[in-house]
Amino acid sequence: MAEWISVKERLPDKNDRVIACVIFYGEPVVWDGVRWSGKEWQTETEAVYDYWTSIMHPVTHWMPLPEPPKEDTK
């Protein structure tokens, strides 16, 4: 299982989709579908249109998205 990576340690590659821990009104909240644009953290607000908006709350940690489940073809 992946471990949380501090943003002080390193950032994900540009445009990688990750899971991020965000401080939201003083509480840690985990968001999926987050990316580092190379300048700011963004979240995908509408997957159909690939529309990204800036995250205005501090991101403290991130981790890669897990591999999707394998479908049983039997």
GIBELCOR-V286180 format. One record per run of one state. SS is the DSSP state (H for helix, E for strand, - for the rest). FROM is the first residue (numbers start at 1). TO is the last residue. If there is no record, write none. Layout:
# GIBELCOR-V286180
ss:SS from:FROM to:TO
ss:SS from:FROM to:TO
This chain:
# GIBELCOR-V286180
ss:- from:1 to:4
ss:E from:5 to:6
ss:- from:7 to:16
ss:E from:17 to:24
ss:- from:25 to:26
ss:E from:27 to:36
ss:- from:37 to:40
ss:E from:41 to:46
ss:- from:47 to:50
ss:E from:51 to:54
ss:- from:55 to:58
ss:E from:59 to:64
ss:- from:65 to:74
